[in-house]
Amino acid sequence: MKILILDAQQIRELQPMTDCIELMADALSALARDEVHQPLRTIVRPPNARGLLGLMPAYRGGERGAFGLKAICVFPDNPSQGKDAHQGAVILFSRETGEMLALMNASEITAIRTAAVSAVATRLLAREDARELAIIGAGVQARTHLVALACVRSIKRARVSARNFEHAERLAREMQPSISFPIEPVETNEAAVRDADLIVTATSSLAPVIKNDWISRGAHINAIGTHAANSREIDSGTMAAARIFVDRRESALNEAGDYLLAAKEGVIGPENLVAEIGELLIGAKPGRLSSTDITLFKSLGLAIEDVACAEYLYGKAQSQSAGTWVEF
């Protein structure tokens, strides 16, 4: 049989952001309806290794079912070398025979689907009149979030800060030709966040990059950068002040340092995790209750998101005779 191989460029061509946003809404709804089997990710973190290996399997039942696995290395120092911190593959398997169907660039899928999930959360939770965007971080996710959030809100301006100001300037210079609103690099995180309606934290920081007293009432935050129990981007004051939403409750309770470290300090508990995004999508739980709520979506990234993307890409590549097909 032949398997499909898709590189980063082919994935970008086959999966526009607008399509991925709807695909992620569908996948998260399926998760909330218990149509997905998804164990917690397995992390292989050898002593003294420069990075880690994450294994993320999932199975979706129903008409669009498939087995899938993302195997990905996370190397935090990669951006300093001009490389994405995420490196790996998404593998798609037939649910009928178990045969491998496809091998796809995980870094590109992760970049697109993470921002698409944030767009789903933003569409559900941000105020309708949210216009001012702040992004902390200037890497791959900062770029895809500029595109994704513009799909769900009429953004007037984006301010971008980064640990290295030159990186924020480079992002603005590179992305401005494809973005309809001004992108303004700023020197500090506070300058980015003050008066923002929408905030994205997309860093590899171990310590908080925002403070509660910088955040406007009614703002929505997408916290997407950290994924380990010992690291966080959001300070405890913000966690305590916000209505917190997650992609999956089990993952947040086990993996989200933003939640776990604030819980260790005693300022929040499991009851503060209001709902999963999928529960909002199917109408099982409420989202924003007032225009002054601070809402926060803690994204950890789920295997079902990768499997849904892989299944979509496989079907589209088949219909368009795209990608590289090799005997296996």
N, C-alpha and C positions, 0 to 999 in steps of 0.2 A: 504494500500500500504506500501511498504518498502522504507525507506530512507537510504542513504549511509552516514556513519560516517567515516571520515579519520583523524587519528592522525598525528603528525609531522613525525614520522618514516615512516608511510605508504606513506605520500606525498613525502618524499625524495626518496623512492624506486620507486615510479610511475612516477616521473617527473625529469628526468636528466636535467642538465643545458643546454646541447646542444639543447635538444628539446624545452626547455622553451624559449631560445633565438629566435628561429624561430616562436614560438607561439606569442611572444610579438611583433615581426615585423609584423605579420599578424594582430594582434589586433590594433596596432597603424596605420597601413594602412587603416583598416576599419574605424577608427575614422576620418582619413583625408578624406575619401570618404563619410562622413556623414551617415554611416550605424549604428552609435551608438547614443543612447540617454543617456546623462549623465549629470545630474545637479551637481552643485558644492557640495562638501561634506558639511554636517552639523556637526558643532562642538559644543558639550555640555561641557562647561567649568565652573562648579560651583565654586563660591567663596570659597577659602580655601581648595578645593579638592586637593589631591595629584597628580591627573592626569586628563585626559579628555577622553571623549567618542566621537569618530568619526563615522558618518554614511555615507557610500559610496554606493549609488545605481547605477545601470547601466542596460541598455537593448541593446542587439545587434540584428539587423535584419539579413536578408540573410539566407543562408542555415544553418549556425551554430549559430542561435540566441538563446538567453536565457535571462531570468531575473536573476539578482543577487544582493546581498547586502553584503557588508562587514561591520560588526559592530565591532569596535576595540577600546580598551582602550590604551592610551599611558601614561605610567608612567615612567618619565625620571630617577627616582632613582632605577628602577628595576635592572639594570646591577650591581649595588653595592651589590645586594643580589643574584647574579648569575642567574638572570632571564632576559628574553628578555623584552625590554621596550614596545613592542607591544604584546597585549593579546586580543584575540577575535576569531571571527568565520566568515567564508565566507559561505553564504547560497545561494544555487542554486535552482531556481524555474522553472517549466515547462512553456514555453511560450504558450503552447497549452491550459493548464488547470489551471495554477497558482499553482499547487500542489508543495509542497516542495520536492525536489529530494535529496538534500545532505546538510550535515553540516560538514565543514572542518576547520582544524586548521589554523587560519588566520596568526598567527605568522610565520609559516613555509612557507606558500604561499608568504607572504610579503618578507621574506628573499630571496627566490629564484627569484621571478619575478622582484624585484627591481634591483638585480644584472644583471639579464638577459636584462632588459631595458637599463641599462648602457652599456652592451656589444653591444647592437644594436647601440646605439649612438656612441660608440667607433669605431665600424666597419665602420660607415658612416663618422666620423669626424676626427679620429686620423690619423696621418701620417702612411703610410704603414710600415715605418722602426722604429716605436715607440717600444722601448725595455725596458726602465727604468720606473718602476712603483713606485709611492709613494702613501701610504695610511695613512690618518690621522684618527685615531680611531682604536680601537681594539676589537670591539664588533661583533655581529652577521653579520652585513653588511660588515665589513672588511673581514670576512672569506669568505662569498659568492662571494664578488668581486674578491678575489684572484682567485677563480675557474672560474668565468665568463669571466674576461678579458683575461685569458690565452686561452680561446676558440677562441678569435678573433685576438689576436696579439701574436707574438713570444717573450714573455717576457724573458729578460735575468736576471733581479734581481728586487726584491721588497724591499723597505725600509718602515718600519712601525713606526709611532710615536703615542703616546697616552698621555693623561693627566697624567697617572700613568705609568712610564716606565716599571714596572713589568707586566702590562697588555700587553704591546707590546712584551715583552719577552715571555709571556705565549702563545700569539697568534703564534709567530714564532715557538715555541717548539711544539705546538699542530698541526699546519698546515703543517709543513715542510715535514713530511712523505708522504703526499699526493700531494705535489707540486713539480714540476720538477726543478724549479729555486730557488736560494737562497732567503730566507726571512731574512732581517737584521733589528732587532729592533734598533732604534736610539733615542737619548735623546730629540731632539727638532723637531718641525714641519719644521723649516727651513732646518735642515739636511736631512729630508725626501724629501723635495720638490726641493731643488737645483739640477739642471741638469736632472730632471725627464721629460720624454716624456708624461707620463700618470699620472694623479693625481686624487685621489678619496678622497673627504672629507665626512666622515661618522661619524659625531659626533652629540651630542645634545647641542653644544655650542650656547650661545646667541650672542657671539661676534666673529668677523673674526678669523679664525685659520690659514689663509695664507695671505701673502702680495704680491703685484704685483711685487716688485723688486726681489722676490725669483724665479719667474717663467720664464722658458726658452722660447724664441721665438719658436713658432711651437708646444707648448705643448697642450694637450687636458685635460680638467678638467671635471670630473663627480661630481657635487655638489649634494649630496643626503641626507644629514643628517638632515637638518632643514625643517620645514613645517609650520611655523607660521609667521605672518606678522611682529612680533617684534623680530625675531631672524635671524641670518645669520652666515654663515661660510666663505663667500667670501668678501673681502674688496672692497670698492668702486673703487679703482684704477684698480683692476683686472676686475671688471664688466665693467668699461669704456673701457678697452683695448681689451676685448674679443669679438668675435662673439658669441652671446648668442642664444642657442637653448633650447627649452622647450618640455615637453611632451604635455602640452596643454596651449595655450596662456591665455585663460580665467582664468585658475587656477593660473598661474604665476602672473597675474595682481591683483589677489585678495588675494593670500595666500603666495607668495614667499617673505620672508623678504630679501633675498639676492638681489632681484630686487627692492622691495618697498623702502627699506632704502636707497639704492643708488639713486633711483629716487627722493626721498625726499631731498637728498643733491644736486640734480640738475645735476648729472653727466651722467645720462642716461634717456631715455624715452621709451615709447612703441615701437618706431621705432627701438630700439636696439634689440628687440626680433626678430631675423632674421626669424626663422621658427619653426614650430613644427616638431618633429622627423618623424611623419607620413607623413608630406609634403615632406620631403626628400625621404622617402621610395617610394612614388608614383611619384616622379620626378617633383613635382610642384614647388619646391624651391631649390636653390643651397646650398651646405654645405660649406666645406673648399674651399677657393679660392686660397690659396698659402701655401707653406711649412712653412712660418713664421707666419701664423695666429695663434693666441691663440684662441682655440675654447672651449666653456663652455656649458655643458648640465646641466640645472637646472631641476632636477627631483623632482616632488612632489608626485608621485604615483597616479594612476588613478583606479577608480572602474572597468573600462573595462579590465584592466590587471588582476584583481582578478577574474572577471567573466570568462574571457577566460581560466585562469588556472583551475577554478572549472569545467568548461564544459569539458575540456580536461581530467582532472582527473576522472570525472564521467564516461566518455566513456571508459577510460583505465581500471578503476576498474571493470566495467561491463564485458569487454572482458577477463579479467584475473581472474574473481571471487575473487577480492581482496577487502580489507576493511571490515568493519562491517556493515551488513545490518539489520535494525531493523524495526519492524512494527510501524507505526505512524498513 
